[in-house]
Amino acid sequence: MRAQPDLLIVEDDDLLAAAYAEFVRDSGCRISLAATGAEALARMGRQRPDIVLLDLRLPDMHGLELLARLGEFGQTPKVVIITSEDSADSAMEAVRLGAYDYMLKPVDQHRLELTVNHLVERLQLERRLDSLQVGTRDRFAGFVGGSAPMQVIYRIIENVAGSDATVFITGESGTGKEVAAEAIHRHSRRAQGPLVTLNCAAIPGELLESEVFGHVKGAFTGAVAARAGAAERADGGTLFLDEVCEMAPELQTKLLRFIQTRRFQRVGDNREMVSDVRFVCATNRDPWAEVEAGRFREDLYYRLFVVPLPMPPLRERGDDVLRLANHFLTCYAADEGKHFTGLTDDARAALLEHPLPGNVRQLQNVVRRAVVLHPGGVVTAAMLGLSSDLSDRGPGASPWAPAVQPATDQVVQPPEPEVDLGPTSIRPLDEVERETIEAAIALCGGSVAEAARRLGVSDSTLYRKRLRWHR
């Protein structure tokens, strides 16, 4: 295992490539450059980089096509997309293909440097686990999962638990941020003290200050009695601020002072109170992007972002999706008084192939629905009801399949409408779409970007469809 990580910058603009290399110069990585997709693939075959900074608009191929091919070289590197292509389709497809982050040009130097440093720390932890030959754990402090990314999470939690340093947990919805906060508290020297959780997104803005710091009687309409806030109740323990980026700017100022001094005032009170708490916070947003957008104080960000804990999405956890599915199947079957014997091969394949954008929370719902709607036995793919290709659905579409297989094992289909189709034959929509797209590309001289423009879709959509067709 290499002691020094390799970082590959794939960018056809020489000045930008040099700038990115300078930005991450202090990360400790060996840095190499590639100006085209072909050159990047050649380097990956020889070098197998640990981290890749990837532009999407390369002279010879689209970056998403290159991203999709990274698995050909064994262990997939951590990929950070840097592009001027401000497209929701591109961002969603990049994440689906395993990108770690998606940044728009002109890239912020601090954010890029911070991201690369976090990736280097993560790689070092993974390598330390390998070098120490630490046995993998399938369960830890409320988590179920034995994948390499989760072994890193377990080790970080163990390392930070004994400290009072603030932990900033980031990750998509449903990845287990609250479970991580509970694990940190449970393994800390404050475990005998209270763990107070406050969801900043679930409380109206005008009430949030009272929820955090409390209030005295008569402080506002409805304050008929004094009330202790989360800061006071967490004295001697841990204060977990979930969705902290939802906090209003004026309250951020008061939170910053509390973090610095451990002193605060109840709403409507002039007296200062002191509370000894350990801070853990979480967000499903990009906290630095919130700082750049002016919605989150930069000084508060630096106060909170002491020990980052990025929770991996379920799609990066390999076979953990099957471990979790079997775990939930056992739990929910017991709750419902039913007997299930496991998952069929097609059910396992469906779970491994589906992106599950709702992560563990979505998986819980999928398994519970299957248990509730069926009497028992083996769970099939049809019983899970997962969409076969979520990426081709329109914006806002449900992640579930349009029809759920009931306990009779017969799929209920709605009656077909009586429509006069005329004398023409019916062809599969996917076949018609493919012919239309390929014809448009041919008419545009092979230019996917021009064909996408004239078809009124993003070029990343066409690249995604063509990748699926040619697999």
ABEGO torsion letter per residue (X at the ends): XBABBBBBBBBABAAAAAAAAAAAAAAGBBBBBBABAAAAAAAAAAAGBABBBBBABBAABBAAAAAAAAAAAEBBBBBBBBBABBBAAAAAAAAAAGBABBBBOBBBAAAAAAAAAAAAAAAAAAAAAAAAGBBBBABBGGBBEABAAAAAAAAAAAAAAABABBBBBBEBBGAGAAAAAAAAAAABAAAABBBBBBBAAABBAAAAAAAAAEBBBGABBGBABBBBBAAAAABGBBBBBBGAAABBAAAAAAAAAAAAAGBBBBBGBABBBBBBBBBBBBBABBAAAAAAAGABBAAAAAAABABBBBBBBAAAAEAAAAAAAAAAAAAAAAAAGBBBAEBBAAAAAAAAABAGAAEAAAAAAAAAAAAAABAEEBBBAAAAGBBABAAABBBGBBABBABBBBAAGBBBBBBBBBBBAEABBBBBAAAAAAAAAAAAAAAAGGBAAAAAAAAGBBAAAAAAAAAAAAX
